[in-house]
Amino acid sequence: MSAKEAAKVIDFFTNDIEANKILKGERGVPINTKVLTALKADLDATSADSFDLIQRGAAYATKLPPNDPPAWTNILTTIFTPKVEKPIIAGTITPKAGVELFRTEASAALAAP
């Protein structure tokens, strides 16, 4: 299947009202509001409750924080924990020195290709 054909299949299941009437939310609550509105009238009580729960939850949803940079795991395990966190806890460096060290080494890790 080509990418164009795959996109058509996804579009069909996402946006076609008749297809979604057949599925009746079998694959989850439709993301297309026109499809969602069209299905609500024909739902059984359990499906209607599921759709309602998703809509009520949306009122509390917030944007996700940005993803960690790709180098974060390396920064955490090779810079932050061994060179900053543990020495500060042990009292071998000051928090100020730890911040300076972290900024220097983390900046270099983030700048690396």
NUMAR-423420 format. One record per residue (C-alpha): residue in one letter; x, y, z. Coordinates in steps of 0.02 Angstrom, whole numbers. Last residue first. Example, Ala and Ser with C-alpha at 12.3 -4.5 7.8 and 13.67 -1.06 7.14 Angstrom:
BEGIN
ATOM   fiza        u        v        w
ATOM      s      684      -53      357
ATOM      a      615     -225      390
***
This chain:
BEGIN
ATOM   fiza        u        v        w
ATOM      p     1313      838      833
ATOM      a     1373      914      997
ATOM      a     1289     1076     1049
ATOM      l     1178      990     1177
ATOM      a     1326      901     1255
ATOM      a     1426     1063     1263
ATOM      s     1280     1154     1343
ATOM      a     1262     1012     1468
ATOM      e     1447     1023     1514
ATOM      t     1452     1211     1543
ATOM      r     1281     1229     1620
ATOM      f     1308     1080     1735
ATOM      l     1477     1141     1794
ATOM      e     1408     1314     1832
ATOM      v     1258     1240     1922
ATOM      g     1369     1124     2024
ATOM      a     1484     1267     2072
ATOM      k     1333     1365     2137
ATOM      p     1267     1212     2228
ATOM      t     1436     1197     2314
ATOM      i     1551     1050     2282
ATOM      t     1611      907     2393
ATOM      g     1459      918     2506
ATOM      a     1405      740     2474
ATOM      i     1235      800     2414
ATOM      i     1319      926     2299
ATOM      p     1440      793     2237
ATOM      k     1298      671     2202
ATOM      e     1190      795     2105
ATOM      v     1324      879     2000
ATOM      k     1456      764     1925
ATOM      p     1377      592     1943
ATOM      t     1192      634     1924
ATOM      f     1199      785     1809
ATOM      i     1341      741     1690
ATOM      t     1348      561     1631
ATOM      t     1175      493     1673
ATOM      l     1069      650     1657
ATOM      i     1162      726     1510
ATOM      n     1160      559     1417
ATOM      t      975      538     1447
ATOM      w      945      719     1395
ATOM      a     1040      715     1229
ATOM      p      881      699     1124
ATOM      p      809      855     1207
ATOM      d      666      819     1327
ATOM      n      496      835     1247
ATOM      p      398      995     1273
ATOM      p      268      993     1410
ATOM      l      101      920     1360
ATOM      k      -39     1043     1331
ATOM      t     -178     1037     1459
ATOM      a     -331      929     1476
ATOM      y     -457      965     1613
ATOM      a     -604     1011     1501
ATOM      a     -554      866     1387
ATOM      g     -598      747     1528
ATOM      r     -781      793     1514
ATOM      q     -778      756     1327
ATOM      i     -692      588     1352
ATOM      l     -817      540     1488
ATOM      d     -963      589     1377
ATOM      f     -903      476     1236
ATOM      s     -885      332     1357
ATOM      d    -1057      365     1434
ATOM      a    -1135      369     1260
ATOM      s    -1048      205     1219
ATOM      t    -1121      123     1374
ATOM      a    -1296      195     1346
ATOM      d    -1308      141     1164
ATOM      l    -1260      269     1034
ATOM      d    -1370      326      889
ATOM      a    -1391      512      929
ATOM      k    -1208      533      974
ATOM      l    -1144      470      807
ATOM      a    -1177      625      701
ATOM      t    -1102      741      832
ATOM      l     -943      638      843
ATOM      v     -927      630      653
ATOM      k     -943      819      641
ATOM      t     -820      840      786
ATOM      n     -686      734      702
ATOM      i     -586      650      839
ATOM      p     -702      501      847
ATOM      v     -712      416     1017
ATOM      g     -623      250     1012
ATOM      r     -597      108      888
ATOM      e     -769       31      912
ATOM      g     -846      205      916
ATOM      k    -1002      148      827
ATOM      l     -902       61      688
ATOM      i    -1051       62      567
ATOM      k    -1095      241      608
ATOM      n     -911      282      590
ATOM      a     -908      220      411
ATOM      e    -1064      322      374
ATOM      i     -989      480      448
ATOM      d     -827      471      348
ATOM      n     -694      579      429
ATOM      t     -573      473      530
ATOM      f     -601      301      453
ATOM      f     -599      371      277
ATOM      d     -453      488      309
ATOM      i     -350      344      378
ATOM      v     -389      239      224
ATOM      k     -350      385      107
ATOM      a     -185      418      196
ATOM      a     -138      235      173
ATOM      e     -175      248      -13
ATOM      k      -63      400      -29
ATOM      a       75      317       72
ATOM      s       69      170      -46
ATOM      m        0        0        0
***
